[in-house]
Amino acid sequence: MVHVMTLGVFAIRCDQKKMPIRLGREANNLAAYLFSHPGALFRRERLLEMFWGDLTENRARKAMSNALWQIRRQMEIEETTTCGTQLDCDSTHLSLRLGTDDFVDYQAFSDGITHALDAKDEGQVLDELDHALRLYRGDFLEHLSEAWAVERRERLQALFVRGMAIKIGALARKRKFEEAIECARSVLVVDPLRETMQRKLMRLHVLSGNRALAIKQYLSCADGLRREYEIEPMPATRALFERIRNGDVFSALDDEHRRVMS
């Protein structure tokens, strides 16, 4: 049984034991790409261009052969008879197939969030969300900057934010503000300048009785936007800050509570 971790640091475990990945940079990137596209059939020429496009054809083919040998060797370190993963190669194509019991974290995370969003009962929604969100240990293949990785990273990150927003709303309905605050902070670790989440966190601080932290959160958000993009916070964010600073927010706490739950 193979476990493939792509959320955060890329790693592979076979039969529950962490494989001692000792791959060169190109081989590691090729492994990450193949495990991120299980079952897909790739032309060798396409992969040669993607990973070794700066080499001559002869050197690129040797580099790919070496990378594939390293990947196979890593898979064979464990008991291969219990490992369903197969790396199929011929002179023109290659494909990596996972066994029926193998596990890829990004797919389990994506499926889990989707199932949670389709659930009708709030208790079931939260249970499935908790299970899926625990899989998100970091951004998808955070060491890669290639377009295919960035595109999937952004899609999975958006799913994470959406799942967390639903969880925050459910916690707020139960007036579990401290737990909701921790969830909001975890989103801002991934996307620190997302102003919708900044506003949720500011409101949560107010609802938990900590006006000073709400103000501090706004100042941190504004500083980040100015430093990174030379822009000011959105009008909605500035307006919330003013209501908190001058105390108007305390005359409409029920409205602020509803906004956190939405």
Protein Blocks (a to p, Z undefined) as FASTA:
>chain_A
ZZddfehjadddeehiacdddbdfklmmmmmmmmmmghiacdfklmmmmmmmmbcfklmm
mmmmmmmmmmmmmmmmmcfklpcbdcdddfkbccddddfkbccfklmmmmmmmmmmmpmb
lklmmmmmmmmmmmmnbcehklbcbfklmmmmmmmmmmmmmmmmmmmmmmmmnopaklmm
mmmmmmmmmmmmlmklmmmmmmmmmmnopaklmmmmmmmmmmmmmmmnopacdfklmmmm
mmmmnommmmmmmmmmmmmmZZ
